[in-house]
Amino acid sequence: MKRIFLVVIVFFVVAACKNKKPDLKQNAGPQKVMVDVIIASTQRISNIIEANGTVLANEYAELHPEVNGRLVFLEVPEGTVVKKGTVIARINDADLQAQLSKTKVQLNLAELTEQRYKKLLNINGINQNDYDVALNQVNSLKADLAYTQTLIDKTVLKAPFEGLLGLRLISQGSFVTTATVLTSIQQVSKLKIDFTLPENYSNLIRKGKTVEVDIDGGKSARKKATIFATEPMVNAATRNLKVRAYLNATANPGAFVKIYLDAGENSKSIMVPANAVIPEARNKKLVIIKNGKAKFTDVVTGVRTTGAVEIVSGINVGDSVVVTGVLFAKPGAALKVRSVKKIEDLIR
């Protein structure tokens, strides 16, 4: 019985060993990561550069008095256009007017003395030195007269150019100094915009080039502006170039605007989905497939569009670029292509 029992046990053990399934994990080898790819190819893209700008009046000035004193006249029609030379304010000049009158009387007497001395000199009635002193007195008083008149002129504040007056900030009768702002004046019949661009776009900036301007956040059609000047020096801190253009539209000075500069089309650009690019501290990488394995390659990016980015260098036309499963790929890991995508389908 014992022999028969042992034979039965051995039979079942052998049968169990034959029916045991092989370990798939041991026999299958390393698992391949499933990925989708695109085939790198050149595409035609439009390179529109965006920049922030500010509207400026063609001319702008804060109106300050040139001398200290009490305002005896103030005419500021707020929000009204005034012509160049319009009198805006007058400072009390009574003391200067009195000084001017005194100098005129002294000059009149000095001129009479000089004329008498000249007659005497012609008949040798006086020496040359006495006449020179009288003539010097006349010239000195004329200089005093001109100086006093200049001080009087400074008590009158006039519009420096034709423009729109701002709000009145002071009242007549107030004592003002040269630091006091009475109002402002702006020439808004012609507007300018200032904006900055990175220095690598300096080759696109030239006098007469037209840019598009969004002045109201896209609520109306974009306006045109014509570049007429640039700052010669690049800002050392930001590496930006300051550009100025005339704006062919109506806007409030100081307003924020968006600038769109067309840098032209590039027919040799390789575009990839933006989520396929792996950002790192010093550079950027793409995963491409070489001989069925993942290869991480450094790339230089360029223009960005909606959902896509231009690859300036690092890959070639025809390379298989991994666009899904990027986070699961490791350098040298085996990859299995699930499908070949088109970039148009990935950035919709």
C-alpha positions in Angstrom: 0.0 0.0 0.0 2.8 2.4 0.8 4.3 1.8 -2.6 1.1 2.5 -4.4 0.6 5.6 -2.3 4.0 7.0 -3.1 3.5 6.2 -6.8 0.3 8.2 -6.8 1.9 11.2 -5.1 4.8 11.2 -7.6 2.3 11.0 -10.5 0.4 14.1 -9.3 3.7 16.1 -8.7 4.9 15.4 -12.2 1.5 16.3 -13.7 1.5 19.6 -11.7 5.0 20.5 -13.0 3.9 19.9 -16.6 0.8 22.1 -16.2 2.7 25.0 -14.6 2.7 28.1 -16.9 6.0 29.7 -17.6 6.8 33.0 -15.8 6.0 35.7 -18.4 8.0 38.3 -16.5 11.1 36.2 -16.6 10.8 35.0 -20.3 9.4 38.2 -21.9 12.5 40.4 -21.2 12.2 44.3 -20.5 8.9 45.9 -21.3 8.8 48.5 -24.1 7.3 52.0 -23.4 4.4 52.7 -25.8 4.8 56.1 -27.4 3.4 58.2 -30.2 5.7 60.1 -32.6 5.7 62.7 -35.3 8.1 62.8 -38.2 10.1 66.0 -38.2 9.4 68.1 -41.3 9.8 71.7 -42.4 6.7 74.0 -42.2 5.8 77.5 -43.2 5.2 79.6 -40.1 4.3 83.3 -39.6 6.6 85.0 -37.1 4.6 87.7 -35.3 6.5 89.4 -32.5 4.4 90.9 -29.7 5.6 93.9 -27.5 4.1 96.2 -25.0 3.9 99.9 -25.7 2.8 103.3 -24.3 1.0 106.1 -26.1 2.7 109.5 -25.9 1.6 113.0 -26.9 3.6 114.5 -29.7 4.6 117.3 -27.3 4.1 117.5 -23.6 5.1 120.0 -20.9 4.3 120.9 -17.3 3.8 124.6 -17.0 5.9 126.2 -14.2 6.4 129.9 -13.5 10.0 131.0 -14.1 10.1 133.3 -11.0 8.6 133.2 -7.5 5.7 135.5 -6.7 2.0 136.1 -6.4 -0.3 135.1 -9.3 -2.2 138.3 -10.4 -3.6 136.7 -13.6 -4.4 133.0 -14.4 -6.3 131.9 -17.5 -6.5 128.1 -17.8 -9.4 127.0 -19.9 -9.2 123.3 -18.9 -9.5 120.8 -21.7 -9.3 123.5 -24.4 -6.8 123.8 -27.2 -4.7 127.1 -27.0 -2.4 128.5 -29.6 1.3 129.0 -29.1 2.1 132.2 -27.2 -1.2 132.4 -25.4 -0.7 134.0 -22.0 -1.6 131.5 -19.3 -0.5 133.4 -16.1 1.2 136.5 -14.8 3.2 137.0 -11.6 3.2 140.3 -9.7 5.9 142.5 -11.3 5.2 145.9 -9.7 8.7 146.1 -8.2 10.3 145.3 -11.5 8.2 147.8 -13.3 9.3 150.5 -10.8 12.9 149.5 -11.3 12.4 149.7 -15.1 11.0 153.2 -14.8 13.9 154.4 -12.6 16.4 153.0 -15.0 14.8 154.8 -17.9 15.0 158.1 -16.1 18.7 157.5 -15.3 19.4 156.5 -18.9 17.7 159.6 -20.3 19.9 161.8 -18.1 23.0 159.9 -18.9 22.3 160.2 -22.7 21.9 164.0 -22.4 25.2 164.2 -20.4 27.0 162.0 -23.0 25.7 164.3 -25.9 27.0 167.5 -24.1 30.3 165.9 -23.4 30.6 164.9 -27.0 30.2 168.5 -28.2 32.8 169.7 -25.7 35.2 167.0 -26.8 34.9 168.1 -30.4 36.1 171.6 -29.3 38.6 170.2 -26.8 36.5 171.5 -23.9 37.1 168.2 -22.0 39.5 165.4 -22.1 38.8 162.0 -23.7 38.6 160.2 -20.3 35.7 162.3 -19.1 33.7 161.5 -22.2 34.5 157.8 -22.0 33.1 157.8 -18.4 29.9 159.4 -19.6 29.5 156.9 -22.5 30.2 154.0 -20.2 27.4 155.2 -17.9 25.0 155.2 -20.9 25.9 151.6 -21.9 25.7 150.4 -18.3 22.2 151.7 -17.9 21.1 150.2 -21.2 22.3 146.8 -19.9 20.4 147.3 -16.7 17.3 148.2 -18.7 17.6 145.0 -20.7 18.2 142.9 -17.6 15.1 144.3 -15.9 13.0 143.8 -19.0 14.1 140.1 -19.1 13.0 139.7 -15.5 9.6 141.2 -16.3 9.3 138.9 -19.3 9.8 135.9 -17.0 6.8 136.9 -14.9 4.6 136.1 -17.9 3.9 132.4 -18.6 2.9 131.6 -22.2 1.9 128.4 -24.0 5.1 126.9 -25.5 3.2 125.3 -28.4 -0.3 124.8 -29.6 -1.9 122.1 -27.5 -4.6 120.9 -25.2 -4.5 122.3 -21.7 -4.9 119.9 -18.7 -6.5 120.5 -15.3 -5.8 123.7 -13.4 -3.9 122.9 -10.2 -3.6 126.3 -8.6 -5.8 129.4 -8.1 -5.3 133.1 -8.8 -3.8 135.0 -5.9 -1.7 132.0 -4.7 2.0 132.5 -4.0 3.9 130.2 -6.4 7.5 129.2 -6.9 9.4 127.8 -9.8 8.5 124.3 -8.5 4.8 124.9 -8.7 2.9 123.2 -11.5 0.1 125.4 -12.8 -1.2 123.0 -15.4 0.0 120.8 -18.3 -0.2 121.1 -22.0 -0.2 118.3 -24.6 -0.2 118.2 -28.3 -2.6 115.3 -29.1 -3.2 116.1 -32.7 -0.3 113.8 -33.4 0.5 110.8 -31.2 3.5 108.6 -30.7 4.1 105.2 -29.1 7.2 103.9 -27.4 7.9 100.1 -27.1 10.8 97.8 -26.6 12.0 94.7 -28.4 14.8 92.2 -27.7 18.1 93.2 -29.3 18.1 90.1 -31.6 15.2 91.7 -33.5 17.1 94.9 -34.2 17.6 93.9 -37.8 13.8 94.1 -38.3 13.6 97.7 -37.0 14.0 100.3 -39.7 12.7 103.8 -40.4 9.3 103.7 -42.2 8.4 100.1 -41.2 4.8 99.7 -40.2 3.6 97.8 -37.1 0.1 96.9 -36.0 -1.3 98.4 -32.7 -4.1 97.1 -30.5 -5.3 100.1 -28.5 -8.4 98.7 -26.8 -7.8 95.1 -26.0 -9.1 93.7 -29.3 -12.5 95.5 -29.2 -11.8 97.2 -32.5 -9.6 96.7 -35.5 -5.8 97.1 -35.1 -4.4 100.5 -36.0 -1.2 101.3 -37.9 2.0 102.9 -36.6 5.1 103.9 -38.5 8.5 103.6 -37.0 10.5 106.9 -37.2 13.3 106.5 -34.6 15.1 104.1 -32.3 17.3 104.6 -29.3 20.9 104.0 -30.5 22.0 102.2 -27.4 20.6 98.8 -26.1 19.5 98.8 -22.5 22.4 97.0 -20.7 20.0 95.6 -17.9 17.2 94.2 -20.1 19.0 93.9 -23.5 16.1 95.6 -25.1 16.0 98.2 -27.8 13.6 101.2 -27.4 11.6 102.1 -30.5 9.4 105.1 -31.3 6.6 105.3 -33.9 3.9 107.6 -35.0 0.4 106.3 -34.3 -2.3 106.7 -36.9 -5.2 106.7 -34.5 -6.9 108.5 -31.6 -5.9 107.4 -28.0 -5.2 108.9 -24.6 -1.6 109.7 -23.9 -0.2 107.2 -21.3 -2.5 104.4 -22.4 -1.2 100.8 -22.7 -1.1 99.3 -26.2 0.0 96.0 -27.7 2.4 96.0 -30.6 2.5 93.3 -33.3 5.6 93.2 -35.6 5.6 90.9 -38.6 9.1 89.3 -38.8 8.1 87.5 -42.1 7.5 83.9 -42.9 10.1 81.1 -42.5 9.6 78.0 -44.8 12.4 76.0 -43.2 11.1 75.7 -39.6 10.7 72.4 -37.8 7.7 72.6 -35.5 6.9 70.2 -32.6 4.2 70.2 -29.9 5.2 72.4 -27.0 4.5 69.6 -24.5 7.1 67.4 -26.3 9.9 69.8 -25.2 11.6 68.9 -21.8 12.7 72.1 -20.1 15.9 71.9 -17.9 17.9 74.4 -15.9 20.4 75.1 -18.7 18.8 73.8 -21.9 15.9 72.1 -23.5 15.6 68.5 -24.8 13.5 66.3 -27.1 13.2 62.6 -27.1 13.8 61.0 -30.5 13.9 57.3 -31.5 17.2 55.9 -32.8 17.4 52.1 -33.6 14.2 51.5 -31.5 15.7 53.3 -28.4 15.1 56.6 -26.7 17.7 59.3 -27.4 17.6 62.6 -25.5 19.0 65.5 -27.6 19.6 69.1 -26.7 17.6 71.6 -28.9 17.4 75.3 -29.4 13.9 76.7 -29.6 12.6 79.7 -31.6 9.2 81.1 -32.4 6.3 79.9 -30.3 2.8 79.6 -31.7 -0.4 78.2 -30.2 0.6 74.8 -28.8 3.7 74.5 -30.9 7.3 75.6 -30.8 10.0 76.0 -33.5 13.2 73.9 -33.2 16.1 76.0 -34.5 18.7 73.3 -34.1 19.2 69.9 -32.5 17.1 67.6 -34.7 16.9 67.0 -38.5 14.1 66.5 -41.0 12.9 62.9 -40.8 13.7 62.3 -37.1 11.0 60.5 -35.1 10.1 62.8 -32.3 8.3 61.4 -29.3 5.2 63.4 -28.5 3.4 61.2 -25.9 4.9 59.0 -23.2 7.8 61.5 -22.9 7.8 61.3 -19.1 8.1 57.5 -19.1 11.1 57.4 -21.5 14.6 57.0 -20.3 17.9 57.4 -22.2 18.6 54.2 -24.0 15.2 52.6 -23.1 13.4 50.5 -25.7 10.4 52.2 -27.2 7.5 50.9 -29.2 5.7 53.2 -31.6 2.0 53.0 -31.2 1.1 55.5 -33.9 2.6 58.3 -36.1 0.8 61.6 -35.5 0.5 64.8 -37.4 1.4 68.0 -35.6 -1.8 69.6 -36.9 -3.9 67.0 -34.9 -1.9 67.6 -31.7 -2.2 71.4 -31.5 -5.9 71.9 -32.3 
